[in-house]
Structures are given as C-alpha cells and as structure tokens.
Amino acid sequence: MKTVPVPVETVGTDDRFGQVGTEDFLRREYALTAERIAEAAKKAIERK
C-alpha cells in the first residue's frame, strides 16, 4: 500500500455538551455550515 501525504483540515464540534434544536441552528452553533466546510477545504488546498 502506498501512502501519499495530503493536507487535512478537521471540521467538527468543540468538546462541549450537545444541544437540542433545529438542524439549521445546530449547524450554525457547531460551525458545521457549508461555508465553514468550504473554508476548511480551501485552507487544505492552499497547503497542497
């Protein structure tokens, strides 16, 4: 198996208790929006 190093940006929640709410609220609260994911992807691509 060949390994190829690639830049990786993690996207996820901070270490905190979960909440209850609408999907839209929770995505914003935990920074899991499309915009945040796109930012992480751009950062990884810039380091390539």
mmJSON file of the N, C-alpha and C atoms, coordinates in Angstrom:
{"data_MODEL":{"atom_site":{
"group_PDB":["ATOM","ATOM","ATOM","ATOM","ATOM","ATOM","ATOM","ATOM","ATOM","ATOM","ATOM","ATOM","ATOM","ATOM","ATOM","ATOM","ATOM","ATOM","ATOM","ATOM","ATOM","ATOM","ATOM","ATOM","ATOM","ATOM","ATOM","ATOM","ATOM","ATOM","ATOM","ATOM","ATOM","ATOM","ATOM","ATOM","ATOM","ATOM","ATOM","ATOM","ATOM","ATOM","ATOM","ATOM","ATOM","ATOM","ATOM","ATOM","ATOM","ATOM","ATOM","ATOM","ATOM","ATOM","ATOM","ATOM","ATOM","ATOM","ATOM","ATOM","ATOM","ATOM","ATOM","ATOM","ATOM","ATOM","ATOM","ATOM","ATOM","ATOM","ATOM","ATOM","ATOM","ATOM","ATOM","ATOM","ATOM","ATOM","ATOM","ATOM","ATOM","ATOM","ATOM","ATOM","ATOM","ATOM","ATOM","ATOM","ATOM","ATOM","ATOM","ATOM","ATOM","ATOM","ATOM","ATOM","ATOM","ATOM","ATOM","ATOM","ATOM","ATOM","ATOM","ATOM","ATOM","ATOM","ATOM","ATOM","ATOM","ATOM","ATOM","ATOM","ATOM","ATOM","ATOM","ATOM","ATOM","ATOM","ATOM","ATOM","ATOM","ATOM","ATOM","ATOM","ATOM","ATOM","ATOM","ATOM","ATOM","ATOM","ATOM","ATOM","ATOM","ATOM","ATOM","ATOM","ATOM","ATOM","ATOM","ATOM","ATOM","ATOM","ATOM","ATOM"],
"id":[1,2,3,4,5,6,7,8,9,10,11,12,13,14,15,16,17,18,19,20,21,22,23,24,25,26,27,28,29,30,31,32,33,34,35,36,37,38,39,40,41,42,43,44,45,46,47,48,49,50,51,52,53,54,55,56,57,58,59,60,61,62,63,64,65,66,67,68,69,70,71,72,73,74,75,76,77,78,79,80,81,82,83,84,85,86,87,88,89,90,91,92,93,94,95,96,97,98,99,100,101,102,103,104,105,106,107,108,109,110,111,112,113,114,115,116,117,118,119,120,121,122,123,124,125,126,127,128,129,130,131,132,133,134,135,136,137,138,139,140,141,142,143,144],
"type_symbol":["N","C","C","N","C","C","N","C","C","N","C","C","N","C","C","N","C","C","N","C","C","N","C","C","N","C","C","N","C","C","N","C","C","N","C","C","N","C","C","N","C","C","N","C","C","N","C","C","N","C","C","N","C","C","N","C","C","N","C","C","N","C","C","N","C","C","N","C","C","N","C","C","N","C","C","N","C","C","N","C","C","N","C","C","N","C","C","N","C","C","N","C","C","N","C","C","N","C","C","N","C","C","N","C","C","N","C","C","N","C","C","N","C","C","N","C","C","N","C","C","N","C","C","N","C","C","N","C","C","N","C","C","N","C","C","N","C","C","N","C","C","N","C","C"],
"label_atom_id":["N","CA","C","N","CA","C","N","CA","C","N","CA","C","N","CA","C","N","CA","C","N","CA","C","N","CA","C","N","CA","C","N","CA","C","N","CA","C","N","CA","C","N","CA","C","N","CA","C","N","CA","C","N","CA","C","N","CA","C","N","CA","C","N","CA","C","N","CA","C","N","CA","C","N","CA","C","N","CA","C","N","CA","C","N","CA","C","N","CA","C","N","CA","C","N","CA","C","N","CA","C","N","CA","C","N","CA","C","N","CA","C","N","CA","C","N","CA","C","N","CA","C","N","CA","C","N","CA","C","N","CA","C","N","CA","C","N","CA","C","N","CA","C","N","CA","C","N","CA","C","N","CA","C","N","CA","C","N","CA","C","N","CA","C","N","CA","C"],
"label_alt_id":[null,null,null,null,null,null,null,null,null,null,null,null,null,null,null,null,null,null,null,null,null,null,null,null,null,null,null,null,null,null,null,null,null,null,null,null,null,null,null,null,null,null,null,null,null,null,null,null,null,null,null,null,null,null,null,null,null,null,null,null,null,null,null,null,null,null,null,null,null,null,null,null,null,null,null,null,null,null,null,null,null,null,null,null,null,null,null,null,null,null,null,null,null,null,null,null,null,null,null,null,null,null,null,null,null,null,null,null,null,null,null,null,null,null,null,null,null,null,null,null,null,null,null,null,null,null,null,null,null,null,null,null,null,null,null,null,null,null,null,null,null,null,null,null],
"label_comp_id":["MET","MET","MET","LYS","LYS","LYS","THR","THR","THR","VAL","VAL","VAL","PRO","PRO","PRO","VAL","VAL","VAL","PRO","PRO","PRO","VAL","VAL","VAL","GLU","GLU","GLU","THR","THR","THR","VAL","VAL","VAL","GLY","GLY","GLY","THR","THR","THR","ASP","ASP","ASP","ASP","ASP","ASP","ARG","ARG","ARG","PHE","PHE","PHE","GLY","GLY","GLY","GLN","GLN","GLN","VAL","VAL","VAL","GLY","GLY","GLY","THR","THR","THR","GLU","GLU","GLU","ASP","ASP","ASP","PHE","PHE","PHE","LEU","LEU","LEU","ARG","ARG","ARG","ARG","ARG","ARG","GLU","GLU","GLU","TYR","TYR","TYR","ALA","ALA","ALA","LEU","LEU","LEU","THR","THR","THR","ALA","ALA","ALA","GLU","GLU","GLU","ARG","ARG","ARG","ILE","ILE","ILE","ALA","ALA","ALA","GLU","GLU","GLU","ALA","ALA","ALA","ALA","ALA","ALA","LYS","LYS","LYS","LYS","LYS","LYS","ALA","ALA","ALA","ILE","ILE","ILE","GLU","GLU","GLU","ARG","ARG","ARG","LYS","LYS","LYS"],
"label_asym_id":["A","A","A","A","A","A","A","A","A","A","A","A","A","A","A","A","A","A","A","A","A","A","A","A","A","A","A","A","A","A","A","A","A","A","A","A","A","A","A","A","A","A","A","A","A","A","A","A","A","A","A","A","A","A","A","A","A","A","A","A","A","A","A","A","A","A","A","A","A","A","A","A","A","A","A","A","A","A","A","A","A","A","A","A","A","A","A","A","A","A","A","A","A","A","A","A","A","A","A","A","A","A","A","A","A","A","A","A","A","A","A","A","A","A","A","A","A","A","A","A","A","A","A","A","A","A","A","A","A","A","A","A","A","A","A","A","A","A","A","A","A","A","A","A"],
"label_entity_id":["1","1","1","1","1","1","1","1","1","1","1","1","1","1","1","1","1","1","1","1","1","1","1","1","1","1","1","1","1","1","1","1","1","1","1","1","1","1","1","1","1","1","1","1","1","1","1","1","1","1","1","1","1","1","1","1","1","1","1","1","1","1","1","1","1","1","1","1","1","1","1","1","1","1","1","1","1","1","1","1","1","1","1","1","1","1","1","1","1","1","1","1","1","1","1","1","1","1","1","1","1","1","1","1","1","1","1","1","1","1","1","1","1","1","1","1","1","1","1","1","1","1","1","1","1","1","1","1","1","1","1","1","1","1","1","1","1","1","1","1","1","1","1","1"],
"label_seq_id":[1,1,1,2,2,2,3,3,3,4,4,4,5,5,5,6,6,6,7,7,7,8,8,8,9,9,9,10,10,10,11,11,11,12,12,12,13,13,13,14,14,14,15,15,15,16,16,16,17,17,17,18,18,18,19,19,19,20,20,20,21,21,21,22,22,22,23,23,23,24,24,24,25,25,25,26,26,26,27,27,27,28,28,28,29,29,29,30,30,30,31,31,31,32,32,32,33,33,33,34,34,34,35,35,35,36,36,36,37,37,37,38,38,38,39,39,39,40,40,40,41,41,41,42,42,42,43,43,43,44,44,44,45,45,45,46,46,46,47,47,47,48,48,48],
"pdbx_PDB_ins_code":[null,null,null,null,null,null,null,null,null,null,null,null,null,null,null,null,null,null,null,null,null,null,null,null,null,null,null,null,null,null,null,null,null,null,null,null,null,null,null,null,null,null,null,null,null,null,null,null,null,null,null,null,null,null,null,null,null,null,null,null,null,null,null,null,null,null,null,null,null,null,null,null,null,null,null,null,null,null,null,null,null,null,null,null,null,null,null,null,null,null,null,null,null,null,null,null,null,null,null,null,null,null,null,null,null,null,null,null,null,null,null,null,null,null,null,null,null,null,null,null,null,null,null,null,null,null,null,null,null,null,null,null,null,null,null,null,null,null,null,null,null,null,null,null],
"Cartn_x":[0.841,0.0,0.889,0.583,1.342,0.635,1.378,0.782,1.253,0.344,0.65,0.213,1.136,0.742,-0.135,-1.199,-2.095,-2.476,-2.708,-3.136,-4.552,-4.775,-6.09,-6.49,-7.705,-8.289,-9.445,-9.456,-10.559,-11.721,-12.903,-14.129,-14.975,-15.315,-16.109,-16.481,-17.042,-17.5,-16.415,-16.476,-15.582,-16.03,-15.204,-15.519,-16.539,-17.8,-18.865,-20.104,-21.012,-22.249,-23.122,-23.881,-24.787,-26.004,-26.694,-27.897,-29.009,-30.174,-31.334,-31.777,-32.136,-32.612,-32.836,-33.177,-33.392,-32.047,-32.119,-30.879,-30.095,-30.779,-30.108,-29.406,-30.088,-29.491,-28.26,-28.374,-27.263,-26.063,-26.3,-25.185,-24.428,-25.164,-24.509,-23.821,-24.475,-23.933,-22.613,-22.503,-21.304,-20.38,-20.602,-19.756,-19.65,-20.78,-20.816,-21.611,-21.507,-22.205,-21.403,-22.065,-21.389,-20.227,-20.431,-19.374,-18.137,-18.334,-17.206,-16.476,-17.236,-16.624,-15.834,-16.379,-15.674,-14.387,-14.427,-13.218,-12.128,-12.511,-11.535,-10.948,-11.782,-11.301,-10.309,-10.625,-9.724,-8.388,-8.405,-7.149,-6.296,-6.932,-6.193,-5.613,-6.373,-5.906,-4.738,-4.795,-3.708,-2.38,-2.436,-1.214,-0.703,-1.419,-1.03,0.169],
"Cartn_y":[-1.181,0.0,1.249,2.159,3.389,4.5,5.239,6.366,7.665,8.587,9.882,10.947,11.724,12.761,13.822,14.135,15.175,16.113,17.383,18.309,17.977,18.076,17.764,18.874,19.312,20.261,19.549,19.571,18.934,19.9,19.366,20.133,19.332,19.94,19.231,20.127,19.527,20.298,20.382,21.431,21.561,20.566,20.383,19.475,20.149,19.884,20.507,19.638,19.936,19.17,19.468,18.476,18.643,19.467,19.916,20.717,20.145,20.665,20.28,21.511,21.321,22.443,22.016,22.985,22.698,22.381,21.725,21.389,22.648,23.684,24.934,25.549,25.605,26.145,25.351,24.033,23.192,23.296,23.381,23.552,24.85,25.922,27.21,27.147,26.581,26.515,25.757,24.682,23.85,24.081,25.173,25.562,24.456,23.837,22.786,23.241,24.51,25.059,24.806,24.95,24.776,25.759,26.975,27.988,27.558,27.04,26.611,25.432,24.503,23.345,23.794,24.746,25.269,25.981,26.743,27.41,26.389,25.311,24.282,23.633,23.394,22.794,23.73,25.021,25.993,26.051,26.003,26.003,24.788,23.635,22.411,22.509,23.041,23.165,24.137,25.22,26.209,25.594,24.605,23.976,22.872,22.548,21.444,21.831],
"Cartn_z":[0.0,0.0,0.0,-0.865,-0.987,-0.209,0.586,1.3,0.67,0.562,-0.021,0.984,1.523,2.478,1.803,2.433,1.91,3.054,2.751,3.792,4.245,5.545,6.107,7.063,6.977,7.924,8.604,9.906,10.612,10.742,10.613,10.79,11.766,12.862,13.85,14.996,15.998,17.143,18.202,18.983,20.127,21.196,22.184,23.277,24.192,23.934,24.727,24.71,25.592,25.666,24.457,24.043,22.917,23.296,22.297,22.488,21.638,21.86,21.072,20.3,19.052,18.262,16.827,16.006,14.594,13.942,12.81,12.1,11.754,11.303,10.93,12.142,13.268,14.493,14.894,14.89,15.331,14.396,13.102,12.157,12.426,12.666,12.985,14.337,15.331,16.686,16.733,15.941,15.963,14.765,14.044,12.907,11.869,11.559,10.541,9.326,9.006,7.85,6.573,5.458,4.17,4.039,4.532,4.447,5.234,6.439,7.282,6.654,6.091,5.439,4.216,3.452,2.28,2.69,3.796,4.295,4.621,5.285,5.654,4.402,3.407,2.163,1.462,1.444,0.812,1.531,2.871,3.643,3.277,3.177,2.84,1.439,0.504,-0.88,-0.965,-0.182,-0.189,0.263,1.129,1.644,0.75,-0.267,-1.154,-1.989],
"occupancy":[1.0,1.0,1.0,1.0,1.0,1.0,1.0,1.0,1.0,1.0,1.0,1.0,1.0,1.0,1.0,1.0,1.0,1.0,1.0,1.0,1.0,1.0,1.0,1.0,1.0,1.0,1.0,1.0,1.0,1.0,1.0,1.0,1.0,1.0,1.0,1.0,1.0,1.0,1.0,1.0,1.0,1.0,1.0,1.0,1.0,1.0,1.0,1.0,1.0,1.0,1.0,1.0,1.0,1.0,1.0,1.0,1.0,1.0,1.0,1.0,1.0,1.0,1.0,1.0,1.0,1.0,1.0,1.0,1.0,1.0,1.0,1.0,1.0,1.0,1.0,1.0,1.0,1.0,1.0,1.0,1.0,1.0,1.0,1.0,1.0,1.0,1.0,1.0,1.0,1.0,1.0,1.0,1.0,1.0,1.0,1.0,1.0,1.0,1.0,1.0,1.0,1.0,1.0,1.0,1.0,1.0,1.0,1.0,1.0,1.0,1.0,1.0,1.0,1.0,1.0,1.0,1.0,1.0,1.0,1.0,1.0,1.0,1.0,1.0,1.0,1.0,1.0,1.0,1.0,1.0,1.0,1.0,1.0,1.0,1.0,1.0,1.0,1.0,1.0,1.0,1.0,1.0,1.0,1.0],
"B_iso_or_equiv":[0.0,0.0,0.0,0.0,0.0,0.0,0.0,0.0,0.0,0.0,0.0,0.0,0.0,0.0,0.0,0.0,0.0,0.0,0.0,0.0,0.0,0.0,0.0,0.0,0.0,0.0,0.0,0.0,0.0,0.0,0.0,0.0,0.0,0.0,0.0,0.0,0.0,0.0,0.0,0.0,0.0,0.0,0.0,0.0,0.0,0.0,0.0,0.0,0.0,0.0,0.0,0.0,0.0,0.0,0.0,0.0,0.0,0.0,0.0,0.0,0.0,0.0,0.0,0.0,0.0,0.0,0.0,0.0,0.0,0.0,0.0,0.0,0.0,0.0,0.0,0.0,0.0,0.0,0.0,0.0,0.0,0.0,0.0,0.0,0.0,0.0,0.0,0.0,0.0,0.0,0.0,0.0,0.0,0.0,0.0,0.0,0.0,0.0,0.0,0.0,0.0,0.0,0.0,0.0,0.0,0.0,0.0,0.0,0.0,0.0,0.0,0.0,0.0,0.0,0.0,0.0,0.0,0.0,0.0,0.0,0.0,0.0,0.0,0.0,0.0,0.0,0.0,0.0,0.0,0.0,0.0,0.0,0.0,0.0,0.0,0.0,0.0,0.0,0.0,0.0,0.0,0.0,0.0,0.0],
"pdbx_formal_charge":[null,null,null,null,null,null,null,null,null,null,null,null,null,null,null,null,null,null,null,null,null,null,null,null,null,null,null,null,null,null,null,null,null,null,null,null,null,null,null,null,null,null,null,null,null,null,null,null,null,null,null,null,null,null,null,null,null,null,null,null,null,null,null,null,null,null,null,null,null,null,null,null,null,null,null,null,null,null,null,null,null,null,null,null,null,null,null,null,null,null,null,null,null,null,null,null,null,null,null,null,null,null,null,null,null,null,null,null,null,null,null,null,null,null,null,null,null,null,null,null,null,null,null,null,null,null,null,null,null,null,null,null,null,null,null,null,null,null,null,null,null,null,null,null],
"auth_seq_id":[1,1,1,2,2,2,3,3,3,4,4,4,5,5,5,6,6,6,7,7,7,8,8,8,9,9,9,10,10,10,11,11,11,12,12,12,13,13,13,14,14,14,15,15,15,16,16,16,17,17,17,18,18,18,19,19,19,20,20,20,21,21,21,22,22,22,23,23,23,24,24,24,25,25,25,26,26,26,27,27,27,28,28,28,29,29,29,30,30,30,31,31,31,32,32,32,33,33,33,34,34,34,35,35,35,36,36,36,37,37,37,38,38,38,39,39,39,40,40,40,41,41,41,42,42,42,43,43,43,44,44,44,45,45,45,46,46,46,47,47,47,48,48,48],
"auth_comp_id":["MET","MET","MET","LYS","LYS","LYS","THR","THR","THR","VAL","VAL","VAL","PRO","PRO","PRO","VAL","VAL","VAL","PRO","PRO","PRO","VAL","VAL","VAL","GLU","GLU","GLU","THR","THR","THR","VAL","VAL","VAL","GLY","GLY","GLY","THR","THR","THR","ASP","ASP","ASP","ASP","ASP","ASP","ARG","ARG","ARG","PHE","PHE","PHE","GLY","GLY","GLY","GLN","GLN","GLN","VAL","VAL","VAL","GLY","GLY","GLY","THR","THR","THR","GLU","GLU","GLU","ASP","ASP","ASP","PHE","PHE","PHE","LEU","LEU","LEU","ARG","ARG","ARG","ARG","ARG","ARG","GLU","GLU","GLU","TYR","TYR","TYR","ALA","ALA","ALA","LEU","LEU","LEU","THR","THR","THR","ALA","ALA","ALA","GLU","GLU","GLU","ARG","ARG","ARG","ILE","ILE","ILE","ALA","ALA","ALA","GLU","GLU","GLU","ALA","ALA","ALA","ALA","ALA","ALA","LYS","LYS","LYS","LYS","LYS","LYS","ALA","ALA","ALA","ILE","ILE","ILE","GLU","GLU","GLU","ARG","ARG","ARG","LYS","LYS","LYS"],
"auth_asym_id":["A","A","A","A","A","A","A","A","A","A","A","A","A","A","A","A","A","A","A","A","A","A","A","A","A","A","A","A","A","A","A","A","A","A","A","A","A","A","A","A","A","A","A","A","A","A","A","A","A","A","A","A","A","A","A","A","A","A","A","A","A","A","A","A","A","A","A","A","A","A","A","A","A","A","A","A","A","A","A","A","A","A","A","A","A","A","A","A","A","A","A","A","A","A","A","A","A","A","A","A","A","A","A","A","A","A","A","A","A","A","A","A","A","A","A","A","A","A","A","A","A","A","A","A","A","A","A","A","A","A","A","A","A","A","A","A","A","A","A","A","A","A","A","A"],
"auth_atom_id":["N","CA","C","N","CA","C","N","CA","C","N","CA","C","N","CA","C","N","CA","C","N","CA","C","N","CA","C","N","CA","C","N","CA","C","N","CA","C","N","CA","C","N","CA","C","N","CA","C","N","CA","C","N","CA","C","N","CA","C","N","CA","C","N","CA","C","N","CA","C","N","CA","C","N","CA","C","N","CA","C","N","CA","C","N","CA","C","N","CA","C","N","CA","C","N","CA","C","N","CA","C","N","CA","C","N","CA","C","N","CA","C","N","CA","C","N","CA","C","N","CA","C","N","CA","C","N","CA","C","N","CA","C","N","CA","C","N","CA","C","N","CA","C","N","CA","C","N","CA","C","N","CA","C","N","CA","C","N","CA","C","N","CA","C","N","CA","C"],
"pdbx_PDB_model_num":[1,1,1,1,1,1,1,1,1,1,1,1,1,1,1,1,1,1,1,1,1,1,1,1,1,1,1,1,1,1,1,1,1,1,1,1,1,1,1,1,1,1,1,1,1,1,1,1,1,1,1,1,1,1,1,1,1,1,1,1,1,1,1,1,1,1,1,1,1,1,1,1,1,1,1,1,1,1,1,1,1,1,1,1,1,1,1,1,1,1,1,1,1,1,1,1,1,1,1,1,1,1,1,1,1,1,1,1,1,1,1,1,1,1,1,1,1,1,1,1,1,1,1,1,1,1,1,1,1,1,1,1,1,1,1,1,1,1,1,1,1,1,1,1]
}}}
